[in-house]
């Protein structure tokens, strides 16, 4: 318990914290996520080169993708903060004690792990929403048949596919993090139920005595 409290009071800058947690997320990226990301990339390549490649409407498709993605990200942003608010609402003293005592796979208290995960998810979502909003503004200024004149058509297509892949992969990874966040909320409710159950049993035991 004392170690968990010391960890909460540990002074660290925002940049150091973000860098540490980001490196940890990259190292802990599961093989399942990598496989799913690769499968998604192959499916995207098939759709791109079959439906999109060779048509001078790249910017038009980009606008549609960005608009749909922005709506999705804003909805997810609201869901994340609602979930965290619910978590704070059920965080009783007993629940907090249990979450500080129990260690996660990272050998940190579950409470600290949950808070770090919420912080990283919120920041990454905010960055992605901001980037998507800026892209939406930028794309409005471009014609539907825009291309980089110093590059030939093949290079334009490859560059377009590369940028689209990076962007959509970032969105997919964010969706994976949302899934993990929902699981963490579920775990927090388990802690709450356990703590309340132990407290209730303790009261009944005292009444019997």
C-alpha positions in Angstrom: 0.0 0.0 0.0 2.8 2.4 0.9 4.6 1.7 -2.4 1.3 2.4 -4.3 0.9 5.7 -2.5 4.5 6.7 -3.2 4.0 5.9 -6.9 1.0 8.2 -6.9 3.0 11.0 -5.4 6.0 10.4 -7.6 6.9 13.7 -9.4 7.3 13.4 -13.1 6.8 15.8 -16.0 4.0 15.3 -18.5 6.5 14.7 -21.4 8.4 12.0 -19.4 5.1 10.3 -18.4 3.8 10.3 -21.9 7.0 9.1 -23.4 7.3 6.3 -20.8 3.7 5.1 -21.3 4.0 5.3 -25.1 7.1 3.2 -25.1 5.4 0.7 -22.8 2.4 0.5 -25.1 4.6 -0.2 -28.1 6.5 -2.9 -26.3 3.3 -4.5 -25.0 1.6 -4.5 -28.4 0.2 -8.0 -28.7 0.8 -10.3 -31.7 -3.0 -10.4 -32.2 -3.2 -6.7 -32.7 -0.2 -6.8 -35.2 -1.9 -9.6 -37.2 -5.2 -7.8 -37.3 -3.5 -4.6 -38.3 -1.7 -6.5 -41.2 -5.0 -8.1 -42.3 -6.7 -4.7 -42.3 -3.8 -3.3 -44.3 -4.2 -6.1 -47.0 -8.0 -5.5 -47.2 -7.4 -1.8 -47.5 -4.9 -2.3 -50.3 -7.4 -4.5 -52.1 -10.2 -1.9 -51.9 -7.8 1.0 -52.7 -6.3 -0.5 -55.9 -9.6 -1.9 -57.1 -12.0 1.0 -56.4 -9.8 4.1 -55.9 -6.6 3.7 -57.9 -6.6 5.5 -61.3 -9.5 7.8 -60.5 -8.9 11.5 -60.0 -11.2 11.8 -57.0 -8.6 11.1 -54.2 -9.4 14.3 -52.3 -13.1 13.6 -52.5 -12.7 10.2 -50.9 -10.3 11.6 -48.3 -13.0 14.2 -47.3 -15.6 11.5 -46.9 -13.2 9.3 -44.8 -12.1 12.2 -42.6 -15.7 13.4 -42.0 -16.9 9.9 -40.9 -13.8 9.4 -38.8 -14.1 12.7 -37.1 -17.7 11.9 -36.1 -16.6 8.5 -34.8 -13.7 9.9 -32.8 -15.8 12.6 -31.2 -18.4 10.0 -30.1 -15.6 7.8 -28.6 -14.2 10.8 -26.8 -17.5 11.3 -25.1 -17.8 7.6 -24.3 -14.3 7.6 -22.6 -15.0 10.5 -20.4 -18.5 9.2 -19.5 -16.9 5.9 -18.6 -14.3 7.5 -16.4 -16.9 9.7 -14.7 -18.9 6.5 -13.8 -15.7 4.9 -12.5 -15.1 8.0 -10.2 -18.7 7.8 -9.0 -18.4 4.2 -7.8 -14.8 4.7 -6.3 -15.5 4.3 -2.6 -12.8 4.3 0.0 -12.9 0.5 0.2 -12.7 0.1 -3.6 -9.8 2.5 -3.8 -7.9 0.6 -1.1 -8.4 -2.7 -3.0 -7.2 -1.2 -6.3 -4.1 0.3 -4.6 -3.3 -3.1 -3.0 -3.8 -5.3 -6.1 -0.9 -5.3 -8.6 -1.4 -5.4 -12.4 0.8 -7.2 -14.9 3.1 -4.1 -14.9 3.8 -4.6 -11.2 2.0 -1.3 -10.5 -1.2 -0.8 -8.5 -4.3 -1.4 -10.6 -5.5 2.1 -9.8 -2.3 3.6 -11.2 -2.4 1.4 -14.3 -6.0 2.4 -14.9 -5.3 6.1 -14.5 -2.3 5.9 -16.9 -4.3 4.1 -19.5 -7.1 6.7 -19.3 -4.6 9.5 -19.6 -2.9 8.0 -22.7 -6.2 7.2 -24.3 -7.5 10.7 -23.7 -4.4 12.4 -25.1 -4.1 10.1 -28.1 -7.8 10.6 -28.9 -7.4 14.4 -28.5 -4.4 14.5 -30.8 -6.2 12.3 -33.4 -9.4 14.5 -33.2 -7.3 17.7 -33.6 -5.3 16.2 -36.5 -8.5 15.0 -38.2 -10.2 18.4 -37.8 -7.2 20.2 -39.3 -7.2 17.7 -42.2 -10.9 18.4 -42.8 -10.2 22.1 -43.0 -7.2 21.5 -45.3 -9.0 19.2 -47.7 -11.9 21.7 -48.2 -9.3 23.9 -49.9 -8.2 21.3 -52.4 -9.9 20.3 -55.7 -11.2 16.7 -56.1 -8.5 15.9 -58.7 -5.6 17.4 -56.8 -2.2 15.6 -57.2 1.4 16.5 -56.7 2.6 17.7 -60.1 6.3 16.9 -59.6 5.4 13.2 -59.1 4.1 10.8 -61.7 0.7 9.1 -61.3 2.1 5.9 -59.8 4.1 7.8 -57.1 1.0 9.9 -56.4 -1.1 6.7 -55.9 1.5 5.1 -53.7 1.9 8.2 -51.6 -1.8 8.5 -51.2 -2.1 4.9 -50.2 0.8 5.2 -47.7 -0.8 8.2 -46.0 -4.2 6.7 -45.9 -2.8 3.5 -44.4 -1.0 5.4 -41.7 -4.1 7.4 -40.8 -6.5 4.5 -40.7 -4.0 2.3 -38.8 -3.9 5.0 -36.1 -7.7 5.0 -36.0 -7.8 1.2 -35.7 -5.2 1.2 -32.9 -7.3 3.8 -31.1 -10.3 1.5 -31.4 -8.3 -1.3 -29.8 -7.4 1.0 -26.9 -11.2 1.8 -26.5 -11.8 -2.0 -26.1 -9.1 -2.1 -23.4 -10.6 0.9 -21.7 -14.0 -0.8 -21.6 -12.4 -3.9 -20.1 -10.7 -1.8 -17.5 -14.1 -0.3 -16.5 -15.5 -3.8 -16.2 -12.5 -4.7 -13.9 -13.1 -1.6 -11.8 -16.8 -2.7 -11.3 -15.5 -6.1 -10.2 -13.3 -4.4 -7.6 -16.3 -2.3 -6.5 -18.5 -5.4 -6.2 -15.8 -7.3 -4.3 -15.1 -4.4 -1.9 -18.8 -3.8 -1.2 -19.3 -7.6 -0.7 -16.4 -7.9 1.7 -17.6 -4.8 3.6 -21.2 -6.1 3.8 -20.0 -9.6 5.0 -17.8 -7.9 7.6 -20.8 -5.9 8.9 -23.0 -9.0 9.2 -20.1 -10.8 11.0 -19.9 -8.0 13.5 -23.6 -8.0 14.0 -23.6 -11.8 14.7 -20.8 -11.4 17.2 
